[in-house]
Amino acid sequence: MPLPDLARPSRVEARLLMHKPVTSGTTGVLTCPANTTIRLRTIYVSNQTSAAQTFTVQIYRGATMYPLNSGVTVNAKNLFNVTTMDDALYLEPGDILIFEQTASTANTLTLFVSYEAIT
């Protein structure tokens, strides 16, 4: 099935994904479905703990990981902006947005992804 025509889409849905991992490690948080293109608008990572925490955000396409950042540290009680609305990042069908929390304690970071599902 062909990808949607981004110049004349039949439907654009604004969505917000919030993800708080329960364990450290790598998690696929957003998979682009068939017949859809996802435009990533903003990605933020929030650390509400009293210690700095480390994370990585990547896009998995085919058999390759493409890091948007790698091993970034978010200071205590702070927010890190991975992307802004000025960035033009698109996921194609089968692409996966990956979040890796490298903190030793679970539930330390929260991922916020604002995106548009275009069909």
HELIX and SHEET records of a PDB file:
SHEET    1   A 4 VAL A  12  HIS A  19  0                                        
SHEET    2   A 4 LEU A 109  ILE A 118 -1                                        
SHEET    3   A 4 THR A  37  ASN A  47 -1                                        
SHEET    4   A 4 ASN A  78  THR A  83 -1                                        
SHEET    1   B 4 VAL A  12  HIS A  19  0                                        
SHEET    2   B 4 LEU A 109  ILE A 118 -1                                        
SHEET    3   B 4 THR A  37  ASN A  47 -1                                        
SHEET    4   B 4 LEU A  89  LEU A  91 -1                                        
SHEET    1   C 4 GLY A  25  THR A  31  0                                        
SHEET    2   C 4 ILE A  96  GLN A 101 -1                                        
SHEET    3   C 4 GLN A  53  ARG A  61 -1                                        
SHEET    4   C 4 THR A  64  VAL A  74 -1                                        
END                                                                             
